[in-house]
């Protein structure tokens, strides 16, 4: 039996390698941490906000029966988990809890056995990977224009086609990452020698403007204009479908950063 306990404890110890831990101590026959441990616990919490608790182990001293001690260890785990919940630390959804009665290697100093050990991992902040468009906007200077790639509309309308969504999200990310960024959204069309009979370019620029506002970008940071065919990249009439696509575009002008 003793051999099984030793093997179990050894396997548990191996599993805990790589995790960090913090210990909370209790007075004799008490299920709430003692005053010294509460002070240390609060200091630990104050210094460590980006942690995830993944496991807790509760222990007792050698006094009383194994069953009584195991129930006491469970109550200690309960109270420490309540404290962790109130602290705001993240607790893993699959939190592992183990309560020991007497079946562990006890210290000769009984006070060291009355404890709960908290195992945790540091949560590393996720660094967002910027898209090429977001990076280009962030690196542009005031007065420069940036073409929004892959922005498509249904024929002769301001309805944005679904496959344009990734570009819209990238523009939104750039606006969110740089709260001082102000832009003018510029709509352009192709093919027409007349300026813009139905104001399609203005409507398309407005569609981008509305998308950003609906996603909580302050409208004070945004303006929009339609330029029709007054600023073509290629002479009209265009010589190919590619030239038409490049003339039929939406750009942003950097106004402030």
PyMOL commands that set and color helices and strands:
alter all, ss='L'
color gray80, all
select helices_A, chain A and resi 2-16+35-47+66-87+110-112+132-139+162-177+200-214+219-221+241-247
alter helices_A, ss='H'
color red, helices_A
select strands_A, chain A and resi 20-25+51-58+90-99+115-122+145-147+182-187+222-226+250-256
alter strands_A, ss='S'
color yellow, strands_A
deselect
rebuild
show_as cartoon
